[in-house]
Amino acid sequence: MELEKLRDEIDEADRIMIDEIMKRFNLAKEIAEFKRAHNLQIRNLEREKKVLENWKNKFHSLGFEDDAFIEKLFHLIVREAIKVEMNDGKDKNKTN
């Protein structure tokens, strides 16, 4: 493959990844609304632990074994999702 074709594929993978992260944040907003309506805590450490283990298992099944990277990526995304949940979905980092 040509370099430009490979770069186009990376661009498409990035677009899909961004779309899926935003989908995850939107779902986090919905979950936050449900939790507030039912007086549940925003954070569920057992759930987070289970999801992280699922991430590791999936990455490992695809041949990627760097647990430190997997954990950093997971915690980065979860931390931001918690911010989204805590702020009722208001993105305070957004500029006009």
N, C-alpha and C positions, 0 to 999 in steps of 0.2 A: 504494500500500500504506500501511497505517497504520504509525505509528511502532512500536507494540507488535509488530506482525507482523514488521517488519524486525529488531527486537531479538530476537525469538524465533528468527529465521533465523541471526542472529549467534551466539546461544547454541548452536544446533545445530552450526554450523560450528566453534565452539570445542570442543564435546564431541568432534566427529570428529577435530579436530586433536590434542587431548590423547590420545585413544585411539591415534592413529597414532604419536605421539611415544613413548608407552609401548610400543607394538609394536616400534618401532625399538630402544628400550633393551633390551627382552627379546631381540631378535635379536642385539644387541651382546653380551649375556651368553653366548648360544650360540656366537657366533664366538670369544669369549675362551676358552671351554672347548675348542673345537677347536684354537685356536692353542696353548694350553698343552699339550694332548695331543700336538701335533706339533712342539713346540719352535719356534714361530714368534713373531716380534716382535708385540707388541700393535698398535703404530702402523705404518701403511703409508702414507707420505706420497704416493706415486704414486697410490694408490687414492683418498686424500682429494682430491687435485688433480683427478682424473677426475670424482669425484662432484660437486665444486663446479662444475666446468664443465657437468655435466649439469643441475644446479640452475639455473645462469644461463641455459642454453639453454631450459629449460622455462619459467622466469619470463618470459624475453624473448618466447617464443612466445605467451604469454598477455597480452603488452602491458605487462609490468612491467619497467622498465629500470634501477632503482636498484641498481646492483651493490654499492654500499657496504652497503646494507641486506641484500641477499642474502648477502654474505660474512659480515656480523655474525651473522645468524641461523644460517647454516651452522656457523660456528665455535662458536657457543654450544651448539648441539645436539651437535656432534661432541665438544667438550670434555667435556660431561656424559656422553656415551656412553663416552668413554675412561675417565672416573672409574668408571663402572659396570663396565667390563671389568677395570680394575685392582683393584677391590674385590671381585671375584668376585660382583658383583651385590648386595652389601650396601649398602643405602642408609643412609649415615651421617647424612643430613640428616633422616631420619624420626624423628618424635617419637612416644612412646607415649601 
